[in-house]
């Protein structure tokens, strides 16, 4: 690829998602106007609630950290050409795994318990998504459908356990598991109200980028994703690659579930099903499956989610209005995928013989 073609491709990968975001803003403005609110005031409120002050920006970062980890559950398998959307199920299973380990090791030292909870959460989430990879490779089951259905299985399992054998008898209105000891909870970053999950998310995204772009494992995964038949002919272990990369993606989402338990809720309950998994799918598509871009997109989407309450208080809009905005972004981004390679401006102009 020539230098000219390279920068045109880069420009295309920036302009098309940006155009999709602008289209989503326009559609969301129409929605707000039909609901009786001034779109420009709504946009200003979103900005103020998400980025207008250090306090509001910290609220945004709190929501961005699980989105970063969740997005990797879709980004990593995408390198093999897989469309996995089982992020929500992996988060739920990761949270459950972390709670089980945390309650079993209540008497241990805090650092040992926290590391064990992280290990339990990543293994639970990793195995959950690895099962999807196994079904895809060995049985030919469509990974998008199976991962979506397994989300519901994970949520049903969560409800069954916290309302049954894991239930704390004192949790009356909201069935929950027993609480993790306060000493074993994750703390906040120094001088901030943001927990260490933000650091985990940033580090995980950086490591995922290095794994995919700078290692032989990542090269093998990209090769298999580009041409599965060619990868099999040259002897690449496609089955092992599929299971490994699905496990890693699920492990990241499982770590998000552990963070939600150990830094936010302190126990397992229906709050684990907070739609961060589906938000992570959106982040992955907006970021064009780039782990580094997922950091910035997660912060942007985290800001949108953080503004839900203020839209209800100041403009009389439903609290779910932020989810409408999120859905519009998802739809416009999906549509924008069909626009790549459609504009002559982003293509390298062929030089005719008369110009030579």
VOPAGU-2260 file (C-alpha; in pm, 1 decimal, decimal comma):
REM VOPAGU-2260
SITE   aa  ch    i         X         Y         Z
SITE  UNK   A    0       0,0       0,0       0,0
SITE  UNK   A    1     141,3     338,1    -104,6
SITE  UNK   A    2     174,2     627,7     136,5
SITE  UNK   A    3    -105,3     815,4     -45,4
SITE  UNK   A    4    -340,5     519,9     -22,2
SITE  UNK   A    5    -251,8     472,2     343,6
SITE  UNK   A    6    -346,0     825,1     448,1
SITE  UNK   A    7    -661,3     810,4     240,2
SITE  UNK   A    8    -763,8     491,8     420,3
SITE  UNK   A    9    -688,2     653,3     754,3
SITE  UNK   A   10    -890,3     959,3     660,8
SITE  UNK   A   11   -1178,6     738,9     551,0
SITE  UNK   A   12   -1174,4     549,0     882,3
SITE  UNK   A   13   -1205,9     884,6    1063,7
SITE  UNK   A   14   -1451,6    1070,1     841,3
SITE  UNK   A   15   -1713,5     797,4     798,4
SITE  UNK   A   16   -1761,0     723,4    1172,3
SITE  UNK   A   17   -1758,0    1099,1    1239,8
SITE  UNK   A   18   -2026,9    1149,0     978,4
SITE  UNK   A   19   -2229,3     867,7    1133,9
SITE  UNK   A   20   -2202,6    1036,7    1474,0
SITE  UNK   A   21   -2321,9    1367,3    1325,4
SITE  UNK   A   22   -2616,3    1187,1    1167,1
SITE  UNK   A   23   -2700,0    1032,8    1505,4
SITE  UNK   A   24   -2685,6    1379,1    1664,9
SITE  UNK   A   25   -2926,5    1512,2    1402,8
SITE  UNK   A   26   -3172,2    1224,6    1452,1
SITE  UNK   A   27   -3149,3    1256,2    1828,6
SITE  UNK   A   28   -3218,7    1628,4    1794,6
SITE  UNK   A   29   -3536,6    1547,2    1601,5
SITE  UNK   A   30   -3636,9    1302,2    1873,4
SITE  UNK   A   31   -3587,1    1566,4    2143,4
SITE  UNK   A   32   -3779,4    1827,8    1943,8
SITE  UNK   A   33   -4072,8    1588,7    1899,5
SITE  UNK   A   34   -4062,6    1523,2    2274,4
SITE  UNK   A   35   -4095,9    1897,6    2338,5
SITE  UNK   A   36   -3736,3    1976,1    2436,8
SITE  UNK   A   37   -3493,9    2219,8    2277,9
SITE  UNK   A   38   -3227,6    2002,5    2106,6
SITE  UNK   A   39   -2948,5    2255,8    2157,4
SITE  UNK   A   40   -3024,2    2285,5    2527,6
SITE  UNK   A   41   -3026,7    1907,7    2550,2
SITE  UNK   A   42   -2685,7    1885,9    2384,2
SITE  UNK   A   43   -2549,9    2146,8    2621,9
SITE  UNK   A   44   -2688,5    1955,6    2919,7
SITE  UNK   A   45   -2523,3    1636,8    2795,7
SITE  UNK   A   46   -2193,4    1818,6    2766,6
SITE  UNK   A   47   -2226,9    1969,8    3114,6
SITE  UNK   A   48   -2324,1    1636,8    3269,6
SITE  UNK   A   49   -2042,2    1448,3    3097,3
SITE  UNK   A   50   -1748,3    1686,0    3067,3
SITE  UNK   A   51   -1849,3    2021,8    3213,5
SITE  UNK   A   52   -1661,2    1986,4    3542,2
SITE  UNK   A   53   -1406,0    1762,3    3709,5
SITE  UNK   A   54   -1683,1    1602,7    3916,9
SITE  UNK   A   55   -1900,2    1526,1    3612,8
SITE  UNK   A   56   -1599,5    1397,5    3418,1
SITE  UNK   A   57   -1528,7    1152,1    3700,0
SITE  UNK   A   58   -1886,4    1023,6    3666,5
SITE  UNK   A   59   -1813,6     972,0    3299,1
SITE  UNK   A   60   -1494,2     780,1    3373,8
SITE  UNK   A   61   -1681,6     556,9    3619,1
SITE  UNK   A   62   -1905,7     442,9    3334,2
SITE  UNK   A   63   -1626,9     428,3    3079,4
SITE  UNK   A   64   -1412,3     171,4    3261,8
SITE  UNK   A   65   -1647,1    -129,9    3222,5
SITE  UNK   A   66   -1717,4     -24,5    2863,2
SITE  UNK   A   67   -1346,2     -48,7    2775,8
SITE  UNK   A   68   -1319,7    -402,8    2911,5
SITE  UNK   A   69   -1653,0    -505,7    2762,7
SITE  UNK   A   70   -1558,2    -374,5    2417,6
SITE  UNK   A   71   -1257,9    -607,6    2403,6
SITE  UNK   A   72   -1497,5    -902,9    2419,6
SITE  UNK   A   73   -1612,2    -803,9    2070,4
SITE  UNK   A   74   -1288,5    -649,2    1939,7
SITE  UNK   A   75   -1059,5    -948,6    1994,4
SITE  UNK   A   76   -1280,3   -1216,7    1830,3
SITE  UNK   A   77   -1342,7    -973,8    1542,5
SITE  UNK   A   78    -978,0   -1022,6    1442,5
SITE  UNK   A   79   -1077,8   -1377,4    1350,6
SITE  UNK   A   80   -1381,2   -1255,7    1161,0
SITE  UNK   A   81   -1618,0   -1345,0    1446,6
SITE  UNK   A   82   -1904,4   -1117,4    1551,3
SITE  UNK   A   83   -1942,3   -1194,4    1921,7
SITE  UNK   A   84   -2202,4    -998,9    2119,7
SITE  UNK   A   85   -2205,7   -1210,8    2434,7
SITE  UNK   A   86   -2043,9    -933,6    2640,1
SITE  UNK   A   87   -2334,6    -897,7    2882,9
SITE  UNK   A   88   -2330,2   -1266,0    2968,9
SITE  UNK   A   89   -1955,0   -1265,5    3025,8
SITE  UNK   A   90   -1984,4    -963,1    3257,3
SITE  UNK   A   91   -2257,4   -1133,7    3458,8
SITE  UNK   A   92   -2063,6   -1460,1    3484,4
SITE  UNK   A   93   -1746,4   -1270,4    3573,5
SITE  UNK   A   94   -1928,2   -1092,4    3854,4
SITE  UNK   A   95   -2072,6   -1419,5    3982,2
SITE  UNK   A   96   -1732,3   -1588,4    3969,8
SITE  UNK   A   97   -1574,3   -1299,9    4159,5
SITE  UNK   A   98   -1841,7   -1313,1    4430,7
SITE  UNK   A   99   -1805,0   -1688,8    4476,7
SITE  UNK   A  100   -1428,1   -1656,0    4518,4
SITE  UNK   A  101   -1455,4   -1345,6    4736,4
SITE  UNK   A  102   -1699,6   -1508,9    4976,1
SITE  UNK   A  103   -1493,6   -1829,9    4992,6
SITE  UNK   A  104   -1176,4   -1637,7    5085,1
SITE  UNK   A  105   -1321,9   -1381,1    5325,2
SITE  UNK   A  106   -1047,9   -1438,1    5581,5
SITE  UNK   A  107    -755,9   -1386,7    5343,8
SITE  UNK   A  108    -542,5   -1076,8    5303,4
SITE  UNK   A  109    -714,1    -807,7    5091,2
SITE  UNK   A  110    -461,1    -818,6    4806,2
SITE  UNK   A  111    -479,3   -1198,5    4785,3
SITE  UNK   A  112    -859,4   -1193,8    4786,1
SITE  UNK   A  113    -874,4    -920,9    4521,9
SITE  UNK   A  114    -631,9   -1104,4    4293,5
SITE  UNK   A  115    -825,7   -1427,9    4342,9
SITE  UNK   A  116   -1152,3   -1250,3    4263,4
SITE  UNK   A  117    -998,8   -1106,6    3946,7
SITE  UNK   A  118    -878,2   -1453,2    3849,3
SITE  UNK   A  119   -1218,2   -1606,1    3920,8
SITE  UNK   A  120   -1396,6   -1338,6    3719,8
SITE  UNK   A  121   -1165,2   -1360,3    3418,7
SITE  UNK   A  122   -1178,7   -1740,4    3408,6
SITE  UNK   A  123   -1559,4   -1745,0    3433,0
SITE  UNK   A  124   -1602,1   -1484,0    3159,4
SITE  UNK   A  125   -1328,7   -1638,9    2944,9
SITE  UNK   A  126   -1475,6   -1989,2    2954,4
SITE  UNK   A  127   -1821,4   -1851,0    2875,9
SITE  UNK   A  128   -1707,0   -1685,4    2552,2
SITE  UNK   A  129   -1463,4   -1969,0    2471,0
SITE  UNK   A  130   -1767,2   -2198,6    2461,2
SITE  UNK   A  131   -1907,3   -1978,2    2183,9
SITE  UNK   A  132   -1580,7   -2014,5    1990,7
SITE  UNK   A  133   -1593,2   -2392,9    2032,1
SITE  UNK   A  134   -1949,9   -2407,3    1901,8
SITE  UNK   A  135   -1850,7   -2191,4    1604,7
SITE  UNK   A  136   -1538,8   -2382,1    1504,9
SITE  UNK   A  137   -1636,7   -2741,0    1574,0
SITE  UNK   A  138   -2013,7   -2737,4    1518,5
SITE  UNK   A  139   -2058,6   -2445,4    1279,2
SITE  UNK   A  140   -2301,8   -2260,9    1511,1
SITE  UNK   A  141   -2333,4   -1893,3    1423,6
SITE  UNK   A  142   -2142,0   -1706,9    1694,6
SITE  UNK   A  143   -2361,6   -1395,6    1683,6
SITE  UNK   A  144   -2680,4   -1588,2    1754,0
SITE  UNK   A  145   -2525,2   -1821,4    2011,6
SITE  UNK   A  146   -2356,0   -1537,2    2201,3
SITE  UNK   A  147   -2680,0   -1337,5    2208,2
SITE  UNK   A  148   -2876,8   -1634,7    2341,7
SITE  UNK   A  149   -2610,2   -1711,6    2600,2
SITE  UNK   A  150   -2656,1   -1360,9    2739,4
SITE  UNK   A  151   -3007,3   -1458,9    2844,5
SITE  UNK   A  152   -2882,8   -1785,3    2991,6
SITE  UNK   A  153   -2623,9   -1599,1    3201,0
SITE  UNK   A  154   -2882,8   -1347,7    3325,5
SITE  UNK   A  155   -3125,5   -1629,5    3411,7
SITE  UNK   A  156   -2846,4   -1809,7    3597,6
SITE  UNK   A  157   -2768,0   -1491,8    3792,7
SITE  UNK   A  158   -3132,7   -1449,3    3893,4
SITE  UNK   A  159   -3165,0   -1813,8    3990,8
SITE  UNK   A  160   -2857,1   -1807,5    4213,5
SITE  UNK   A  161   -2915,6   -1475,4    4390,4
SITE  UNK   A  162   -3279,6   -1564,6    4452,2
SITE  UNK   A  163   -3189,0   -1917,5    4562,1
SITE  UNK   A  164   -2874,5   -2076,4    4706,5
SITE  UNK   A  165   -2663,2   -1757,2    4711,9
SITE  UNK   A  166   -2929,8   -1525,4    4853,4
SITE  UNK   A  167   -2859,8   -1316,4    5160,4
SITE  UNK   A  168   -3174,6   -1348,0    5379,4
SITE  UNK   A  169   -3143,6    -980,1    5474,2
SITE  UNK   A  170   -3185,2    -867,3    5110,3
SITE  UNK   A  171   -3562,8    -833,4    5100,3
SITE  UNK   A  172   -3658,0    -587,3    4826,2
SITE  UNK   A  173   -3366,0    -666,9    4598,0
SITE  UNK   A  174   -3245,3   -1028,6    4613,9
SITE  UNK   A  175   -2866,2   -1030,1    4642,3
SITE  UNK   A  176   -2579,6   -1250,6    4746,0
SITE  UNK   A  177   -2395,2   -1202,1    5072,3
SITE  UNK   A  178   -2171,4    -894,8    5071,1
SITE  UNK   A  179   -1798,0    -905,8    5018,3
SITE  UNK   A  180   -1599,1    -782,7    5317,4
SITE  UNK   A  181   -1531,8    -408,9    5302,2
SITE  UNK   A  182   -1157,9    -470,2    5335,8
SITE  UNK   A  183   -1161,0    -675,3    5013,5
SITE  UNK   A  184   -1327,6    -407,2    4801,2
SITE  UNK   A  185   -1129,9    -221,0    4535,5
SITE  UNK   A  186   -1044,5     134,7    4631,1
SITE  UNK   A  187   -1036,4     453,4    4426,0
SITE  UNK   A  188    -749,4     603,7    4235,3
SITE  UNK   A  189    -557,7     860,7    4443,1
SITE  UNK   A  190    -737,5    1193,8    4458,1
SITE  UNK   A  191   -1034,8    1069,3    4254,2
SITE  UNK   A  192   -1377,8     913,5    4297,4
SITE  UNK   A  193   -1294,1     671,7    4015,7
SITE  UNK   A  194   -1205,6     315,8    4109,4
SITE  UNK   A  195    -912,6     113,5    3979,4
SITE  UNK   A  196   -1132,0     -39,3    3710,9
SITE  UNK   A  197   -1045,6     258,6    3489,5
SITE  UNK   A  198    -677,1     167,3    3513,3
SITE  UNK   A  199    -758,3    -196,3    3438,2
SITE  UNK   A  200    -954,9     -94,8    3129,5
SITE  UNK   A  201    -683,8     130,5    2987,3
SITE  UNK   A  202    -409,4    -126,6    3048,6
SITE  UNK   A  203    -620,5    -404,9    2896,5
SITE  UNK   A  204    -686,0    -200,8    2580,5
SITE  UNK   A  205    -316,1    -121,2    2540,8
SITE  UNK   A  206    -215,9    -484,4    2593,7
SITE  UNK   A  207    -483,0    -600,5    2348,1
SITE  UNK   A  208    -346,2    -363,3    2083,6
SITE  UNK   A  209       9,3    -487,2    2138,7
SITE  UNK   A  210    -108,3    -849,4    2130,3
SITE  UNK   A  211    -289,1    -807,7    1799,5
SITE  UNK   A  212     -44,6    -575,4    1622,9
SITE  UNK   A  213     295,1    -666,0    1765,6
SITE  UNK   A  214     299,3   -1042,7    1827,7
SITE  UNK   A  215     305,8   -1357,8    1615,1
SITE  UNK   A  216     -16,8   -1466,7    1786,7
SITE  UNK   A  217    -186,6   -1149,3    1669,1
SITE  UNK   A  218     -46,9   -1189,6    1318,4
SITE  UNK   A  219    -179,2   -1546,0    1305,7
SITE  UNK   A  220    -520,9   -1429,0    1426,1
SITE  UNK   A  221    -535,6   -1152,1    1165,3
SITE  UNK   A  222    -427,0   -1395,6     894,5
SITE  UNK   A  223    -698,1   -1642,7     988,8
SITE  UNK   A  224    -953,4   -1363,4    1004,8
SITE  UNK   A  225    -856,7   -1237,8     660,7
SITE  UNK   A  226    -866,2   -1575,0     485,7
SITE  UNK   A  227    -963,5   -1878,3     691,6
SITE  UNK   A  228    -900,7   -2126,8     411,6
SITE  UNK   A  229    -550,6   -1992,3     345,2
SITE  UNK   A  230    -472,9   -2006,1     717,8
SITE  UNK   A  231    -572,3   -2372,6     727,9
SITE  UNK   A  232    -364,6   -2451,7     419,6
SITE  UNK   A  233     -48,0   -2303,2     570,8
SITE  UNK   A  234    -106,3   -2502,5     888,5
SITE  UNK   A  235    -224,2   -2240,3    1135,5
SITE  UNK   A  236    -409,6   -2397,2    1433,6
SITE  UNK   A  237    -737,6   -2218,7    1364,2
SITE  UNK   A  238    -928,9   -2409,0    1629,8
SITE  UNK   A  239    -682,6   -2320,8    1905,3
SITE  UNK   A  240    -666,2   -1960,9    1784,5
SITE  UNK   A  241   -1044,7   -1935,9    1796,9
SITE  UNK   A  242   -1068,0   -2072,1    2150,2
SITE  UNK   A  243    -773,5   -1864,9    2274,8
SITE  UNK   A  244    -889,1   -1531,6    2137,6
SITE  UNK   A  245   -1249,8   -1590,6    2246,7
SITE  UNK   A  246   -1123,4   -1679,0    2594,7
SITE  UNK   A  247    -918,7   -1358,6    2611,5
SITE  UNK   A  248   -1214,1   -1148,7    2499,0
SITE  UNK   A  249   -1442,1   -1311,8    2752,6
SITE  UNK   A  250   -1178,2   -1273,9    3023,2
SITE  UNK   A  251   -1174,9    -897,4    2969,9
SITE  UNK   A  252   -1553,5    -878,8    3003,8
SITE  UNK   A  253   -1533,9   -1108,5    3307,3
SITE  UNK   A  254   -1285,4    -867,9    3463,8
SITE  UNK   A  255   -1540,2    -589,8    3407,5
SITE  UNK   A  256   -1792,2    -796,3    3604,0
SITE  UNK   A  257   -1540,0    -846,0    3883,3
SITE  UNK   A  258   -1475,1    -471,0    3897,5
SITE  UNK   A  259   -1847,1    -395,7    3916,0
SITE  UNK   A  260   -1878,3    -633,7    4210,4
SITE  UNK   A  261   -1557,7    -541,5    4394,2
SITE  UNK   A  262   -1567,9    -165,5    4336,4
SITE  UNK   A  263   -1934,1     -69,2    4297,0
SITE  UNK   A  264   -2199,8    -310,2    4423,8
SITE  UNK   A  265   -2012,6    -522,8    4676,8
SITE  UNK   A  266   -2235,2    -821,5    4602,3
SITE  UNK   A  267   -2404,9    -999,6    4313,8
SITE  UNK   A  268   -2757,0    -893,2    4219,0
SITE  UNK   A  269   -2956,4    -780,1    3917,0
SITE  UNK   A  270   -2747,1    -459,9    3902,6
SITE  UNK   A  271   -2477,1    -666,0    3729,2
SITE  UNK   A  272   -2707,1    -666,9    3427,7
SITE  UNK   A  273   -2651,5    -294,2    3363,1
SITE  UNK   A  274   -2624,5    -307,2    2980,5
SITE  UNK   A  275   -2250,7    -239,1    2985,5
SITE  UNK   A  276   -2216,2    -548,2    2767,9
SITE  UNK   A  277   -2432,2    -409,6    2489,4
SITE  UNK   A  278   -2263,5     -72,1    2531,8
SITE  UNK   A  279   -1931,3    -248,2    2478,1
SITE  UNK   A  280   -2058,0    -387,0    2146,6
SITE  UNK   A  281   -2136,8     -31,9    2037,5
SITE  UNK   A  282   -1792,3      88,3    2147,1
SITE  UNK   A  283   -1627,3    -190,2    1946,8
SITE  UNK   A  284   -1812,0     -96,2    1627,2
SITE  UNK   A  285   -1759,3     277,7    1664,7
SITE  UNK   A  286   -1388,9     217,1    1735,1
SITE  UNK   A  287   -1363,3       1,1    1419,8
SITE  UNK   A  288   -1231,2    -289,3    1630,0
SITE  UNK   A  289    -928,5     -84,4    1740,1
SITE  UNK   A  290    -845,8    -138,4    2111,4
SITE  UNK   A  291    -678,0     201,9    2147,5
SITE  UNK   A  292    -968,3     385,8    1985,3
SITE  UNK   A  293   -1199,8     198,3    2223,6
SITE  UNK   A  294   -1056,6     401,0    2513,4
SITE  UNK   A  295   -1170,4     733,3    2364,4
SITE  UNK   A  296   -1504,1     595,9    2242,9
SITE  UNK   A  297   -1575,1     446,2    2586,8
SITE  UNK   A  298   -1523,1     785,6    2748,1
SITE  UNK   A  299   -1757,6     945,9    2493,8
SITE  UNK   A  300   -2027,6     683,5    2546,5
SITE  UNK   A  301   -1971,9     694,3    2921,8
SITE  UNK   A  302   -2050,1    1065,5    2907,1
SITE  UNK   A  303   -2374,8     997,3    2722,5
SITE  UNK   A  304   -2478,7     740,7    2983,5
SITE  UNK   A  305   -2385,2     976,6    3267,6
SITE  UNK   A  306   -2623,9    1241,4    3131,6
SITE  UNK   A  307   -2942,2    1033,4    3160,7
SITE  UNK   A  308   -3046,9    1172,9    3497,6
SITE  UNK   A  309   -2995,2    1537,9    3412,6
SITE  UNK   A  310   -3202,8    1505,3    3093,4
SITE  UNK   A  311   -3491,2    1384,6    3304,8
SITE  UNK   A  312   -3459,8    1658,8    3567,6
SITE  UNK   A  313   -3396,9    1959,4    3342,0
SITE  UNK   A  314   -3587,2    1875,4    3026,2
SITE  UNK   A  315   -3859,7    1636,0    3137,4
SITE  UNK   A  316   -3728,3    1362,9    2911,1
SITE  UNK   A  317   -3740,5     996,8    3020,4
SITE  UNK   A  318   -3431,0     862,8    3193,6
SITE  UNK   A  319   -3395,1     614,0    2906,5
SITE  UNK   A  320   -3339,3     901,0    2660,3
SITE  UNK   A  321   -2964,2     838,4    2684,1
SITE  UNK   A  322   -3029,0     482,3    2565,8
SITE  UNK   A  323   -3221,1     620,3    2267,5
SITE  UNK   A  324   -2915,6     827,0    2178,2
SITE  UNK   A  325   -2698,6     517,9    2219,5
SITE  UNK   A  326   -2928,4     316,9    1992,8
SITE  UNK   A  327   -2923,9     585,4    1722,8
SITE  UNK   A  328   -2545,4     591,7    1729,2
SITE  UNK   A  329   -2541,5     213,1    1692,4
SITE  UNK   A  330   -2777,5     220,6    1393,3
SITE  UNK   A  331   -2590,7     495,6    1211,2
SITE  UNK   A  332   -2255,4     326,8    1272,0
SITE  UNK   A  333   -2390,5      -3,4    1137,8
SITE  UNK   A  334   -2521,0     172,3     827,7
SITE  UNK   A  335   -2191,9     355,9     779,7
SITE  UNK   A  336   -2015,0      20,6     739,7
SITE  UNK   A  337   -2173,6      -3,2     394,5
SITE  UNK   A  338   -2015,1     327,9     290,7
SITE  UNK   A  339   -1652,2     216,7     297,8
SITE  UNK   A  340   -1488,8     201,4     -46,5
SITE  UNK   A  341   -1784,0     390,0    -193,2
SITE  UNK   A  342   -1631,3     738,0    -221,5
SITE  UNK   A  343   -1377,5     816,7    -492,7
SITE  UNK   A  344   -1211,3    1078,4    -273,0
SITE  UNK   A  345   -1079,2     806,1     -41,3
SITE  UNK   A  346    -943,4     599,4    -330,0
SITE  UNK   A  347    -602,6     649,3    -484,4
SITE  UNK   A  348    -647,5     797,1    -828,7
SITE  UNK   A  349    -507,0     580,2   -1103,2
SITE  UNK   A  350    -246,3     751,2   -1323,9
SITE  UNK   A  351    -326,7     722,0   -1692,5
SITE  UNK   A  352     -59,3     654,4   -1955,0
SITE  UNK   A  353     -94,9    1009,5   -2091,9
SITE  UNK   A  354       4,9    1150,5   -1751,1
SITE  UNK   A  355     322,4     945,8   -1728,3
